Amino acid sequence: MTLYISDLHLGRGTPAESRAAEADFRSLVAAHRAELERGALVLVGDVFDQYIEYRHLVPKQAMRTLAMLADLVDAGCRVTYVVGNRDPWHVDFLEQQLGVRLVRDSLTEGPPGGRTYIAHGDGHVPAEWTYNRLRPLLRSPQMARLYRMGLPGDSAFAFARWFAHRFGSDGASEPRITEALRARAREIVSAGDASLVVMGHGHAAELTHFGAGAYLNPGYWFAERTFGRVDEQGPALLRWHAGGAEPIGQAPG
């Protein structure tokens, strides 16, 4: 079994809202612990609302979650963290200290005929043309290095939070983004590059079946508590509510 979680945005909203999102995430993992020890957990980007790691310093947020990920890895779970547009500036803490596989763009894995393409989803929306042009610069190690060198930790985080609140979205899903991600997933499946495409970013949970595959968007965990699960029955979209998982309907494609 593999669990897919996207857009936790830990650090967003009030401290109480962020703590609640984190606590529910830990509860979800605890409920699936036995299966995860024989399976995998994939974080599909924007786990943090802002994340700036320094060579010798890391943000102090969500330490219980980070400890949980390390414990999962020690227990045999394959944990993968695909960076998003909000949290790309990792260095090596996740890999060296926690044993988490860090993916800085996208990955395709699995056997022929059953391959899965996984990406956060930013860079796949033509309508986000300004961001798409800046994306290579924003994700470059050189840009991250200059930012870290130019601002000390507290100032760097304060500016990142201000910028996100001033120019970022309110978290609501946008039809143009939802449709663009679905269209991109259909292209990947139709080309035979993968039979399952998993992307977040759009904040709209979705499971759509195409003729030769499916598109799974785990949705916006921070506000909606939705997630994806793939097992021998295939992909499923669920919502975590009152300590349990409830199935969500799927689109026919």
Secondary structure, DSSP 8 states (H G I E B T S, - for coil): -EEEE----BT-S-HHHHHHHHHHHHHHHHHTHHHHTTSEEEE-S-SBSS-B--SS----TTHHHHHHHHHHHHTT-EEEEE--SSS-B--SHIIIII--EEESSEEEESSTTS-EEEE--TTS-TT-HHHHHHHHHHT-HHHHHHHHHHS-HHHHHHHHHHHHHHHS--S---HHHHHHHHHHHHHHHHTTS-SEEEE-SS---EEEE-SS-EEEE---HHHH-EEEEEETTEEEEEEEETTEEEE---B--
